[in-house]
Every structure is written in structure tokens, then in C-alpha cells.
């Protein structure tokens, strides 16, 4: 498995700006809502409502009352049943590594919520009779790690540092680096915010960390926002004028979106750059895409094992969109 220090190669700097924008006037759901009023924490379809307010088709106008609709205990118990597979284990692992080198969400989740993270981990360890948890970070956060250790009072929470290489933030890749057999032993740090919200407030967490970065952003920033708000609201706040080259989630193979994109749980990163039109040559059968693939598949053939990291595109001397050829980006 060959991993690459893309952050170093592209001379990317740490994102040092953070802001919370948690009072949107509207949120937008991709479904129509047959109700005149909704409550924060209410679940409609597969969506957790992030504000309380009046409804007009799929648009909810914030009433700023923060009326909450708690979930019943049976629903909460059903959610936690997904952790039964890790019950009675010696160790679980908390993935605190951002998937993309442009992204700094997990860094700020840790920085801003260490007490919450500690409590959520302790709850999972106790409820499922697990001995210890390891929070996994990259070596680029060495100074930060010492501060985290000082703020962690639980003896059964430890830290592990791995090399800052891409795409180690993907659980399938991290699993092999940690030399563990079961990917279910890895919990993404975002899940812990849900755990804490469920045990303390009895609702799913309705806030989201997003990074806005790229060559056209003067001051890259991590924002804490409400679910189902529009990206355009934050681009206005950042005085971003160019909106025709927005890439979502992955700097190497992410899809283009518009500024009208609705922020969901799956939206982590928005990269705003000048798109380059590379001259694409025919495949020269060099095999680099196969050798660099972290899950050891042929990127030019469709495979369910593809994690869509985009290293094949990054390494290809012919500038072929390997994922598009293999249809792994569907």
C-alpha cells in the first residue's frame, strides 16, 4: 500500500479560521413536508430537523424558539444496537483524521469538544463493556496532541499518532494501518457528537462542521452550521464571488456542485478553485494507478471495493479520470 503526503506536495497550510453560524433564517429539505410546524430534533423521512419553525413545502422558516421534540427511548436503544458488534472488545478506535488534506473538520471537532468526546467515549465503553479507546490522529498535529492528553482525564482513553499520509483518513485504509481485522472497531469522531446529543438531549445532533477551502478562498475556514442550510449563505458571508468551480468533499475526484447545494451530513468540504483543463492522453499502461491504489484494485475497472480517494487520478501521467473510466464514481 502506497500512501502519499499530498498536503506537503501541494504546500497546503493548516486552516486557522473557525466560526459558528447557527441561526439560519431558513433550512431546506429535499422532500416536501406535509405539516405546518416542525420541531428541532424531529425526524421526517431520513432527515433530522435542525430548527423549529413554520413549513412551506420543503422550506422551514426559523421561529428561533428552539422547540425540541425528543426521541423515544426505544428509538435511541435501536440506534445504539449498531454497536453490539464491538461489545466486550479490548479496544475500539476513534478516527479523528480528516479524509481530505484540504479538510479540517475533525481537527476542530476535537479542539472544541474534547469534554463531549470524552463523555461520549466513556458512555460507549461502559455500555458495551469495552476496555479502552484509542483516538487516532496524524503526526502533523503533534503539538495539539499534547494539549488533548492534558485535557483527557479518563485512563481508558489513549492516543495514537500515524503518519500524515493520504488517504489514511478512510476507515478501510486506516484499518490496515492499525493492523486490525474488523473495520467496525473504528468509529468516526462525528458519531460521538450524535452519541452525546442522544444521551444528553435525546435528539440527533443537528449541527455540522464544514470546511471551505481552495485557491480562490483568501482565508480558508471551518464553519459550524445547521443541517440543511444552503452553501450560498456561507459563501456570501465569506465574500466569495466565483461560484462556478465548487468541488465537494474530495480535492482529487470530488464532483462539481453549485452554490445552491444543501448542506447534509455527507457534506464535509467545499473546495473553490480555478478548474484546469488538462490535456488527456491515451493510457500508456504504466500501471501507476494500480500500484498507488490503497485497496489494491485496478482503478480502470469497476469495483465495489473502490473508496473513491482519487489517488489514481492524482498519479496518472496521462491525466485520465480513472474513476470515470472505471465507473467507480457513480
NUKETOR-385606 format. One line per 8 residues: number of its first residue (from 1); their letters; for each residue x negated, z, y negated of N, C-alpha, C. Coordinates in steps of 0.05 Angstrom, whole numbers. Each point is the difference from the previous one (the first is absolute). Last residue first. Layout:
# NUKETOR-385606
NUM	A	X,Z,Y,X,Z,Y,X,Z,Y; ...
END
This chain:
# NUKETOR-385606
330	XXXXXXXX	398,-191,-129,29,-3,-1,13,27,-4; -95,-27,11,9,12,-25,31,-2,-3; -57,-37,71,1,29,2,10,14,-25; -18,-98,27,27,10,-4,2,30,5; -79,-62,0,9,14,24,28,11,-1; -37,-46,-74,-4,-18,23,11,13,25; -2,52,-77,21,-20,-2,-2,-20,23; -67,65,-9,25,13,8,23,-20,-1
322	XXXXXXXX	-86,-27,-28,1,3,29,27,12,8; -35,-57,-82,18,23,2,6,4,30; -91,-47,-41,25,-4,14,16,26,-1; -92,-26,-34,22,9,-17,27,-6,12; -92,-12,36,16,-24,-6,24,7,-18; -61,66,35,-15,-17,-18,15,-25,-8; 36,102,30,1,-28,7,-16,-17,-19; 20,98,-3,-26,-8,11,-1,-31,5
314	XXXXXXXX	79,45,-35,-23,9,-17,-26,-13,10; 81,-10,50,0,-16,-24,-24,5,-17; 10,53,75,-5,-27,9,0,-19,-24; 25,91,-11,-29,-4,2,-8,-28,8; 91,44,-12,-10,-23,-16,-30,-4,1; 73,62,41,-20,11,-18,-12,-21,-18; 73,6,75,2,-13,-26,-18,12,-21; 12,17,98,7,21,-19,2,-11,-29
306	XXXXXXXX	10,-41,109,-11,-4,-27,10,22,-19; 26,-14,94,-20,21,-6,-11,-3,-28; 63,-61,41,13,24,-9,-19,22,-7; -20,-108,-7,-3,23,18,15,24,-12; -28,-116,-11,19,22,-6,-4,22,21; -82,-63,-31,23,0,19,18,23,-5; -81,-14,-47,12,-26,-2,23,-4,20; -58,79,-6,19,-2,-22,14,-26,-3
298	XXXXXXXX	-38,53,87,-6,-25,-14,20,-3,-23; -31,99,35,17,-23,8,-9,-25,-15; -29,100,-5,-12,-18,19,20,-21,12; 5,72,-71,15,4,25,-7,-21,21; -41,0,-88,-3,28,10,16,6,25; -49,-93,-38,27,11,5,-2,28,11; -73,-63,-19,5,20,-19,27,14,4; -31,-73,56,-20,22,1,6,23,-19
290	XXXXXXXX	54,-79,0,4,15,25,-19,24,1; -8,-60,-71,25,14,-3,6,17,25; -77,-57,-4,-3,24,-16,27,16,-1; -24,-88,45,7,24,15,-1,26,-16; -13,-102,-15,-23,19,-3,5,26,15; 49,-91,-15,-3,14,26,-23,20,-1; 39,-55,-72,-25,-9,12,-7,15,25; 93,-30,-63,-13,21,16,-26,-11,13
282	XXXXXXXX	34,-47,-90,8,3,28,-15,22,13; 14,10,-104,-13,-19,18,12,3,28; 30,26,-109,2,6,29,-12,-23,16; -10,43,-104,0,-25,15,-1,6,30; 44,67,-75,-24,-7,15,3,-27,13; 45,53,-86,6,-21,20,-25,-9,14; 33,97,-51,-19,-22,2,8,-20,21; 50,77,-69,-2,-12,26,-20,-23,0
274	XXXXXXXX	5,92,-58,2,-29,-4,-5,-13,27; 43,99,-4,-25,-14,-3,6,-29,-7; 43,103,27,5,-21,-19,-26,-14,-7; 48,67,80,-25,-10,-11,6,-24,-18; 49,91,49,6,-25,-14,-26,-9,-14; 35,74,84,-20,-11,-18,9,-26,-12; 54,55,61,-22,18,-7,-18,-10,-23; 102,-11,57,-16,-11,-22,-21,21,-9
266	XXXXXXXX	69,14,68,-21,-17,10,-18,-12,-22; 79,54,-16,-20,17,14,-24,-17,9; 50,-43,-81,10,13,24,-22,17,12; 27,-57,-97,-20,18,14,14,14,23; 22,-99,-44,11,28,1,-19,17,17; -16,-94,-63,-2,12,27,10,29,-2; -11,-69,-70,26,11,6,0,15,27; -74,-51,-35,2,26,-14,27,13,4
258	XXXXXXXX	-38,-65,77,6,-3,-29,1,28,-12; -61,-36,87,26,10,-7,4,-3,-30; -69,-33,90,7,-1,-28,28,11,-5; -64,31,85,18,-21,-10,4,2,-30; -91,30,58,26,8,-9,17,-23,-10; -94,8,38,20,-17,11,28,8,-8; -83,40,-34,-11,-22,15,22,-19,11; 15,83,-50,-15,-18,-17,-10,-24,14
250	XXXXXXXX	89,64,16,-25,-7,13,-15,-21,-17; 86,44,-29,-11,17,22,-28,-8,11; 56,-69,-65,8,26,10,-16,10,24; -12,-67,-93,-3,1,29,7,28,9; 16,-69,-90,1,28,10,0,-1,31; -2,-67,-83,-20,2,22,-2,28,10; 54,-30,-75,5,-21,19,-21,0,23; 12,53,-86,15,11,23,4,-21,22
242	XXXXXXXX	-54,32,-100,0,-20,22,13,11,25; -6,57,-75,14,-24,-9,1,-21,22; -8,114,-13,-10,-23,15,17,-25,-8; 1,99,-28,-4,-23,-18,-13,-24,14; 33,87,36,-29,-6,0,-7,-23,-19; 91,26,12,-14,24,-8,-30,-4,-2; 53,-69,35,5,3,-28,-15,24,-11; -2,-12,91,-17,-20,-13,4,0,-30
234	XXXXXXXX	55,54,53,-27,11,-2,-20,-19,-12; 90,-27,17,2,24,-18,-28,11,-5; 13,-70,63,-1,-9,-27,0,23,-20; 13,11,95,-28,-2,-8,-2,-6,-30; 88,50,38,-12,-27,-1,-29,1,-11; 57,77,61,-3,-10,-28,-13,-27,1; 16,56,78,20,-20,-7,1,-6,-30; -46,92,27,6,-22,18,22,-18,-13
226	XXXXXXXX	-64,58,-63,23,3,17,3,-25,17; -98,34,-35,25,-12,-10,23,7,19; -111,13,-31,20,13,17,27,-7,-11; -100,-53,-9,25,11,-11,16,14,21; -107,-38,-26,18,9,22,24,13,-14; -73,-78,-40,13,26,0,16,5,26; -79,-65,-65,15,3,25,11,29,2; -28,-57,-86,-3,27,11,17,4,25
218	XXXXXXXX	-6,-86,-37,-22,12,-14,-7,28,11; 43,-87,50,8,27,-9,-24,14,-12; -2,-87,42,15,-3,-25,11,27,-10; -51,-10,83,-16,-11,-21,14,0,-27; 34,71,74,-7,-28,-1,-15,-8,-25; 80,80,35,-29,-6,-3,-4,-30,-2; 72,89,16,0,-26,-13,-28,-6,-9; 53,69,77,-23,-7,-16,4,-28,-13
210	XXXXXXXX	69,84,37,-8,-28,1,-25,-3,-18; 70,80,51,-25,-6,-14,-6,-30,3; 98,58,4,-19,-19,12,-25,-3,-17; 99,64,24,-20,-10,-19,-21,-16,14; 74,51,38,11,-24,-13,-19,-11,-21; 6,65,97,-14,-4,-25,9,-26,-12; 68,48,64,-24,-15,2,-13,-2,-28; 59,86,22,4,-29,-5,-27,-14,4
202	XXXXXXXX	14,97,5,19,-12,18,8,-28,-8; -65,67,-38,23,-10,-15,22,-12,17; -82,40,38,5,15,-25,26,-7,-14; -33,-44,80,2,28,7,6,17,-25; -8,-95,-9,21,6,20,2,30,5; -70,-33,-55,26,-3,-14,23,7,19; -88,-1,35,4,22,-18,27,-1,-14; -23,-71,57,2,24,16,6,24,-19
194	XXXXXXXX	-20,-84,-39,27,1,12,5,26,15; -85,-15,-32,18,5,-23,29,0,9; -66,-22,62,0,29,-5,17,7,-24; -17,-91,27,20,13,16,2,30,-6; -67,-55,-39,25,-2,-13,23,14,15; -90,-8,35,4,22,-18,27,-1,-15; -15,-38,100,-6,-9,-27,7,22,-20; -28,13,105,23,2,-18,-9,-9,-28
186	XXXXXXXX	-34,-6,111,-6,-4,-28,25,0,-17; -1,6,95,-13,24,-9,-7,-2,-30; 37,-73,51,21,19,-9,-12,27,-10; -50,-72,43,3,-4,-28,20,20,-12; -64,11,89,28,-2,-9,3,-2,-30; -86,10,47,15,-20,15,28,-6,-12; -98,28,-49,24,12,12,17,-21,13; -85,-2,-59,-3,2,29,23,15,13
178	XXXXXXXX	-19,-28,-94,2,29,7,-3,4,30; 0,-87,-34,-22,13,-13,0,30,7; 72,-53,30,-24,-7,15,-25,14,-12; 83,11,-44,2,11,26,-26,-5,16; 13,-41,-84,-9,28,-2,0,13,27; 36,-86,-7,-29,-1,-3,-11,28,-1; 93,-11,4,-11,-12,24,-30,0,-1; 48,30,-77,0,19,22,-12,-11,26
170	XXXXXXXX	-29,-29,-100,21,-8,19,-2,18,25; -65,4,-70,24,15,-7,24,-7,18; -88,-43,2,1,25,15,25,17,-6; -40,-100,-13,26,12,-6,5,27,15; -82,-15,-53,27,-12,3,2,-13,27; -61,88,-38,0,-28,8,28,-9,5; -59,89,-23,20,-14,-18,-1,-30,6; -23,84,71,-12,-20,-19,22,-14,-15
162	XXXXXXXX	24,98,32,-9,-25,13,-11,-19,-20; 25,113,14,-8,-22,-17,-9,-24,16; 67,95,11,-20,-19,13,-5,-23,-19; 44,110,3,-3,-26,-13,-21,-16,15; 77,85,22,-27,-7,-5,-2,-28,-12; 71,89,27,-2,-26,-14,-29,-6,-7; 30,83,39,5,-21,20,3,-28,-13; -14,84,-48,-23,-5,17,4,-23,20
154	XXXXXXXX	44,16,-102,6,2,29,-25,-7,17; 7,-4,-98,-3,28,10,5,2,30; -32,-75,-80,14,2,25,-5,28,12; -40,-35,-81,29,6,-5,16,3,26; -94,-22,-2,2,26,-14,30,7,-4; -22,-83,38,-7,21,19,4,27,-13; 9,-76,-54,23,3,19,-5,23,19; -69,-24,-59,22,13,-15,24,5,19
146	XXXXXXXX	-73,-49,34,-8,28,-4,22,16,-15; 11,-94,10,4,14,25,-7,30,-3; -18,-63,-70,28,8,1,6,18,25; -84,-42,-10,3,21,-19,28,12,0; -17,-76,56,-16,24,8,4,24,-19; 40,-95,14,13,23,-12,-15,26,5; -24,-86,36,0,-4,-29,12,23,-15; -3,-9,98,-24,12,-13,-1,-3,-30
138	XXXXXXXX	96,4,53,-24,-17,0,-22,14,-16; 82,49,60,-5,-13,-26,-25,-17,3; 77,64,60,-21,-20,1,-2,-14,-27; 37,98,47,5,-19,-22,-24,-19,-2; 39,63,84,-23,-10,-14,9,-20,-21; 43,89,62,4,-26,-13,-26,-8,-15; 33,71,90,-14,-6,-25,8,-28,-11; 46,45,76,-21,19,-7,-12,-5,-28
130	XXXXXXXX	103,-14,37,-25,-16,-2,-22,18,-11; 103,10,18,-20,14,16,-26,-17,2; 83,-17,-51,-5,-16,24,-24,11,15; 33,42,-81,25,-9,14,-6,-14,26; -73,28,-57,15,23,11,24,-9,17; -52,-65,-46,-16,13,20,15,22,14; 41,-44,-72,-1,-17,23,-16,13,23; 4,45,-84,26,-1,13,0,-16,25
122	XXXXXXXX	-77,2,-53,3,25,14,28,1,14; -19,-74,-55,-16,0,25,4,25,16; 41,-4,-84,13,-19,19,-15,-2,26; -36,54,-70,25,11,11,13,-18,20; -77,-32,-46,-7,23,17,25,11,14; 13,-66,-65,-12,-11,24,-6,22,20; 28,26,-86,22,-12,16,-10,-11,26; -64,31,-59,15,22,9,24,-9,18
114	XXXXXXXX	-54,-65,-44,-13,12,23,15,24,11; 17,-76,-70,19,14,18,-14,15,22; -41,-59,-70,22,13,-14,17,19,18; -77,-51,33,-9,14,-24,22,16,-13; 19,-56,75,-17,23,7,-6,17,-25; 44,-80,-14,18,17,15,-15,26,8; -50,-69,-41,16,17,-19,20,17,14; -52,-58,54,-18,18,-15,15,18,-19
106	XXXXXXXX	46,-68,45,-5,24,17,-20,19,-12; 21,-82,-46,23,17,3,-6,25,15; -53,-82,-33,-9,28,-1,24,20,2; -38,-114,16,21,20,-1,-11,29,0; -48,-86,9,11,1,-27,19,24,-4; -41,-22,86,-20,10,-19,10,2,-29; 66,10,87,-13,-21,-15,-20,12,-20; 51,56,59,-5,-23,16,-16,-22,-14
98	XXXXXXXX	-9,109,-14,17,-22,-9,-7,-25,15; -10,102,36,-16,-23,-9,19,-23,-8; 17,89,44,0,1,-30,-16,-23,-12; 47,36,98,-13,-23,-12,3,1,-30; -1,77,80,15,-8,-23,-16,-23,-14; 7,43,106,-16,-10,-22,18,-10,-22; -1,77,90,12,-24,-12,-17,-8,-24; -15,64,96,-7,-10,-27,19,-22,-8
90	XXXXXXXX	10,51,82,-22,15,-12,-4,-8,-29; 97,-7,50,-26,-13,-1,-20,18,-14; 99,12,15,-19,14,18,-27,-14,1; 75,-62,-39,3,28,5,-22,10,20; 21,-91,-34,-26,13,-7,2,30,5; 75,-59,15,-23,-12,15,-26,14,-6; 82,20,-47,-2,13,27,-23,-10,16; 34,-26,-92,-26,13,4,-3,13,28
82	XXXXXXXX	80,-41,-32,-19,-22,3,-29,12,4; 78,53,-21,-4,-5,29,-20,-22,5; 32,28,-88,-24,14,10,-5,-5,30; 79,-35,-42,-24,-12,-12,-25,12,12; 82,36,25,-4,-26,12,-25,-13,-11; 29,80,-38,-12,5,26,-6,-27,15; 46,-4,-83,-28,8,-4,-14,5,27; 92,-18,1,-15,-24,-9,-29,7,-2
74	XXXXXXXX	57,71,18,-2,-18,23,-16,-25,-6; 23,62,-69,-23,9,16,-4,-18,25; 43,-41,-91,7,21,19,-23,5,19; -14,-32,-103,5,-11,27,8,23,18; 15,-2,-111,-18,8,23,9,-13,26; 14,-28,-105,16,2,24,-19,6,24; -3,13,-115,-13,-5,25,21,2,23; -12,-19,-114,18,11,21,-10,-8,27
66	XXXXXXXX	-35,-15,-94,-15,8,24,17,14,20; 16,-41,-92,10,26,9,-15,11,24; -3,-88,-52,-20,21,-6,9,28,7; 39,-92,13,14,19,-17,-17,24,-7; -18,-110,30,-8,28,1,17,18,-18; 27,-93,50,-8,9,-27,-5,30,1; -2,-85,75,8,28,-5,-11,8,-27; 26,-96,59,-15,13,-22,10,28,-4
58	XXXXXXXX	36,-71,59,-25,11,11,-17,15,-20; 101,-9,-19,-10,-18,21,-25,12,13; 20,58,-69,12,-26,-6,-12,-20,19; 7,116,-14,-7,-24,15,15,-24,-11; -38,105,-36,22,-18,4,-10,-26,13; -56,93,16,12,-15,-22,23,-18,8; -98,59,32,29,2,1,11,-16,-23; -94,-19,58,11,13,-24,30,5,5
50	XXXXXXXX	-54,-40,67,-21,15,-14,9,13,-25; 38,-34,104,5,-2,-29,-18,18,-15; -16,-48,96,4,27,-11,3,-2,-30; 19,-74,85,-12,6,-26,7,29,-9; 30,-60,76,-27,9,5,-14,11,-25; 104,2,2,-15,-20,16,-26,12,8; 26,59,-65,19,-22,2,-14,-22,15; -13,112,-26,-10,-23,15,23,-20,3
42	XXXXXXXX	-30,83,-74,21,-12,17,-11,-24,14; -48,50,-67,-3,9,28,20,-12,19; 29,8,-100,-28,-1,8,-3,11,28; 93,-44,-28,-15,24,-4,-29,-3,9; 91,-65,-38,-18,8,22,-17,24,-8; 98,-61,-27,-19,20,-7,-18,6,25; 70,-65,3,-3,1,-29,-21,19,-9; 8,-64,92,6,27,-10,-3,-1,-30
34	XXXXXXXX	-28,-66,73,29,2,-4,8,28,-8; -90,-66,-9,8,27,7,30,2,-6; -77,-84,25,21,10,-17,10,27,10; -103,-35,12,27,-1,13,20,9,-21; -96,3,-14,5,-27,10,26,-3,15; -24,70,-84,-1,-2,29,6,-29,9; -36,56,-94,12,-24,11,-3,0,31; 0,70,-97,-13,-8,25,16,-22,12
26	XXXXXXXX	-12,44,-107,14,-12,22,-18,-1,25; -28,46,-77,28,-3,-8,16,-11,23; -90,61,15,9,-27,-5,29,0,-9; -79,71,12,27,1,-12,11,-28,-6; -90,29,34,20,9,19,28,2,-12; -109,-25,-8,23,-11,-14,24,3,18; -111,35,-10,26,3,13,22,-12,-18; -113,-20,11,22,8,-17,25,2,17
18	XXXXXXXX	-117,-19,-4,23,8,16,22,9,-19; -108,-48,9,23,5,-16,24,6,18; -90,-27,28,-2,26,-12,24,7,-19; -43,-66,87,22,1,-19,2,29,-11; -92,-49,37,22,19,7,21,-1,-22; -59,-88,17,-3,27,-11,24,17,9; -53,-94,40,25,13,-8,-5,28,-9; -55,-83,34,-7,18,-22,25,13,-12
10	XXXXXXXX	-10,-59,78,15,-9,-23,-5,17,-25; -43,21,83,-5,-28,-4,14,-11,-25; 16,90,29,-27,-3,-11,-6,-30,-7; 81,20,42,0,14,-26,-27,-4,-14; 13,-29,90,10,-18,-20,-1,12,-28; -46,17,94,3,16,-24,8,-19,-23; 18,-9,111,-14,-10,-24,5,18,-24; -1,-6,119,15,7,-24,-17,-6,-24
2	XX	8,-26,111,-16,-3,-24,18,7,-24; -5,16,114,17,0,-24,-18,0,-25
END
